[in-house]
Amino acid sequence: MAFRIRTITQRTGGGGDIVRESVLEKDSVLVGRGNDCDLQIGDLAVMLNHARVTRTGERVTVEPVDANDLTVDGRPTQSFG
C-alpha cells in the first residue's frame, strides 16, 4: 500500500502556491515534528510524534500517539472508509 502526500505552501507576497507530492510505500505513516516521522510538520502545536495514519484495504485510521486531543476537520478522530 502507498500513501500519496501533497504539501501546499503559500508563497509570501502572492504568486501562487508551491505544491509538492510524494508517495510513501507503507501501511502506516507517523506524523509529527520529530526527525523520525514519515511526515514532518514544522508547527509547535504538533507533538514530536503526533499521530499515526494506518490504511487497511479501503479503511483509514487516524490515532493519536503523543497528542492528547486529535481532530480531523474539527471532529475527534475516527476511521474512514
Sequence and secondary structure as in RCSB ss.txt:
>XXXX:A:sequence
MAFRIRTITQRTGGGGDIVRESVLEKDSVLVGRGNDCDLQIGDLAVMLNHARVTRTGERVTVEPVDANDLTVDGR
PTQSFG
>XXXX:A:secstr
  EEEEEEEE TTSS EEEEEEEE  SEEEEESSTT SEE   TTS TT EEEEEETTEEEEEESS SS EETTE
E  EE 
